[in-house]
Amino acid sequence: MGCCGLGLQSGVQSAPVTGALNRKVARSTIVIFLAGGPSHIDLWDMKPDAPAGIRGEFNPISTSAADIQLCEHLPHLAKRAHHLALVRSLGHYGRGPNDHHPGYYYNLTGHPPGADFPNQRQRQPGDWPYMGAVVAAKRPAHPYLPDNIWLPDMAGDPGARRPGQFGGILGVQHDPVYLIGEHETPMHLRAPAMSLPGDMTAARLRNRRQLMDTLNEARRALDASRRVTDYSTFQEQAFGLLSSSRSIEAWDVSQEPQSVRDKYGPGLNAMSMLAARRLVEAEVPFVTVFWKHDYEEDKRRGCLGGAWDTHWKNFSCLKDYLLPLFDQPFSALLDDLHERGLLDDTLVV
């Protein structure tokens, strides 16, 4: 966690190190962000001995790790708990307003937002960068893929994108490259920054690049600002990605056998976790799976908080809807990484 810039409460002390740890350094990181925030006392830290007014109605179950109990509605994950390390001491009380935008900012950057952080604040050039942007900035450039990929949706609604998910003070060239998916077509992830319009041929793309190079030379003579330099770098990356067929294939889950897709289960978020495994296999350093909730299904079930923000019908929304959609693909991801020899090289958060 410390490698990603997440600060624990000052009272937490680490255990003494009694010998050299025979562990590999993570080559890639996958962050699975359950947008809205699942109830920790109903999933990970159930407090079964607490009074009924504190604990929830779910029961804990034993797992493959002797010292870990999980919610009874995570049966698949319970069999893989020996892969887990639960951090139950992370908190944000007193670090900023208890609201959506400052909460996202703190979680995504590891930096407290400050007491005056407004809930509808947009990104600013002086923001702290997303932890994935920091990793990408420090790593050598991938030969044909971005180093920081985020899927299947951005955080926040259009016009109100949540701060903390961008490159911030590192510059726009370190923003994540976003792969966007829809619930109706879960196996199709598109990269708006890396997609050619329908009438755009490779020859036209090369002509446009030559024209853009000419314009950039003229513009640099007039304005050598950092912002222009950042966008020029971003354009160069985009052209390189568009010219490589391997880029699109890296996250194309349709190339996976049906048996593998079935293990992850149906739906966009499940296919996004499978795409994350493909990207890690292609040695992308940082991949974020940002849970995309289905507004229509949320309304039909009465889960009106938005994804994991269960303001209403917490127990039924978790038991009958959200937990099954998470338990199967997350467990399949751990299995898949383990079977391919990738889990020891991959930090899954």
Secondary structure as GFF3:
##gff-version 3
##sequence-region A 1 349
A	DSSP	three_ten_helix	2	4	.	.	.	ID=ss1
A	DSSP	beta_strand	28	33	.	.	.	ID=ss2
A	DSSP	three_ten_helix	40	42	.	.	.	ID=ss3
A	DSSP	beta_strand	60	62	.	.	.	ID=ss4
A	DSSP	beta_strand	69	71	.	.	.	ID=ss5
A	DSSP	alpha_helix	75	78	.	.	.	ID=ss6
A	DSSP	three_ten_helix	81	83	.	.	.	ID=ss7
A	DSSP	alpha_helix	100	109	.	.	.	ID=ss8
A	DSSP	alpha_helix	131	138	.	.	.	ID=ss9
A	DSSP	beta_strand	148	151	.	.	.	ID=ss10
A	DSSP	three_ten_helix	168	170	.	.	.	ID=ss11
A	DSSP	three_ten_helix	172	174	.	.	.	ID=ss12
A	DSSP	beta_strand	177	178	.	.	.	ID=ss13
A	DSSP	beta_strand	180	182	.	.	.	ID=ss14
A	DSSP	beta_strand	185	190	.	.	.	ID=ss15
A	DSSP	three_ten_helix	192	194	.	.	.	ID=ss16
A	DSSP	alpha_helix	202	222	.	.	.	ID=ss17
A	DSSP	alpha_helix	226	242	.	.	.	ID=ss18
A	DSSP	alpha_helix	245	250	.	.	.	ID=ss19
A	DSSP	three_ten_helix	253	255	.	.	.	ID=ss20
A	DSSP	alpha_helix	258	264	.	.	.	ID=ss21
A	DSSP	alpha_helix	268	281	.	.	.	ID=ss22
A	DSSP	beta_strand	286	290	.	.	.	ID=ss23
A	DSSP	alpha_helix	295	301	.	.	.	ID=ss24
A	DSSP	alpha_helix	314	317	.	.	.	ID=ss25
A	DSSP	pi_helix	318	322	.	.	.	ID=ss26
A	DSSP	alpha_helix	323	339	.	.	.	ID=ss27
A	DSSP	three_ten_helix	343	345	.	.	.	ID=ss28
A	DSSP	beta_strand	346	348	.	.	.	ID=ss29
###
